[in-house]
């Protein structure tokens, strides 16, 4: 009798477990399908934004009266001419140490020497594209371009960060800063989609970023 009871238990109990597993698989596949559609949609928007930004940069270059000094190439003192308080530090660009170059770039930003910092950061991006600090480098490239008054270049850097470093500690920052740049450039139609991506991908983002996202969403009339 006991053996028969055990046999019945063995036959009966796996059935609901299998059904639950099948239901879980269906739910996971459904979620994957939703994520894939979101990725396809966002990729299309990113490509469209890149196209707009490239055209914006070309338009400003061909009509300097509209862009003023925003798109002009900054004249940066070389380490040899002794100009600027940070001239000696930026000489580390000649060294093979990305961390040292990055520290000098941040110091230049703190001193308000944004043109000097922009050159150092670009040197980093060119010479050490796979460095661990590259998400921070691209982020500060965007911030430096913004402080130099070139919001188009800032948007381009933040957009690059969105594409390359979404999984980094700067991932949420790149989304918010891209949205802020697009608002500044009048590209409000894409802002709400980016903010929705921020909410979906970074539910535990820092409070400051959440507040900024809410402010940008209000200004862009997002639902």
Helices and strands as residue ranges (DSSP letters): H 2-62, H 64-67, H 87-90, G 91-94, H 98-110, H 114-127, H 134-147, H 151-164, H 171-185, G 188-190, H 191-201, H 207-219
